[in-house]
């Protein structure tokens, strides 16, 4: 495992309240991983904090949204020869203590993607009631379309190997990408498994999915998943 090149992708938009804590936790708990903060043209102090502390950072000149920021990270990982890439959100919800376990599971079982699920052992922050309804809906929809049960399809804590990295570097959903991108991987008959993790509640900043956006989110992601299921490639 020591010889495997592993990169943590940290998409960050206006995460001044969390970004230093997130990077410090990675340096402490996952020191054998490289990391890069993808600053998605933040308008707060995110960039300043990263640069003052000497964090590894890529500053996007325009706001690309979560999909564009994460895709930038995958392109960076693929073009720099990383064997493994994992998304860790900049809001502090993902615990880097689980990253080595995820990497071992990915490599030992020859998987293409490992998803950190908060719903297998149901420990830690379980998301809001409204979001859990959406998560259950997407889980059932993905099972119906692919035959594979994904308990936490909206989890941003996903680790991938070179095959998925290559796919995501050139083709990655722009808005609310997690459920749609999982379907894209499963459609290509790549191997995806989940392992239990503990996530934390956001301590600061604002989530990209507000109450007003929830209906749009459900409709948009459902349509995107259905289109992805019948899409030719």
C-alpha positions, 0 to 999 in steps of 0.5 A: 500500500505504501507504493500506491500513489493516493490523492485526496481531492478536496472540492471547496467553495466558500469553506473558510469555516472548515477548510483548515480543520479539514486539511489538518485532519488529513495531515494527521490521520492520512499522512500517506495520501497526497491532497489538493484543494480545488478552490472553486472560485470562492468569494470568502477567505478560503483561498487566503487561508490555504495560501497562508498555511501553504496548503496544496491548492488549485484555484479555478478562475471561474465557479464550475460548481461541485461537478466541475471542481471534482472533475478538475481533481480527477483530471489532476489525479489521472494526469499525474499518475495516481493509482487511487483518488478519493473525494473528501468534501471541504466542509469537514463532514468526512473523516480521513481516519477511514481512508486507509481502510477504504484503500485497502478494501479497494485494492484487496477486492480489485474494485473500481469504486468504494463508497463510504456509507453512513447507513450500513452501521448507522453511526454518526450523523445520519443527515436530515429527515428530508434528505434521508427520504431522498437518499432512500428514493435514489437507492431504490431507483439505482437498485431498480435500474442496475440491480445493485443496492447502494445504501448511500448514493449521495455520499461524497466520500468515494474512492476510485481506481484508475479506470473510474478516474479516467472516466471521470476525468473526461465525463462527470456530471455537473450538478449533484453528481454523486447518484448519477456518476454511480450509475455511470460506473455501474452501467459499465459493469465496474465493481462498486462496493460500500463500507461503513463510515462515520460522518460528521455534521457540518460545523460551518458554512452553508450546504449547496442543497437548500430547502428551496432546491430540494424539489429541483434536486429530486427531479433533476437527479432522477431525470439525469439517472434515467438518461444515464441508464439509456445513454450509449457510450 
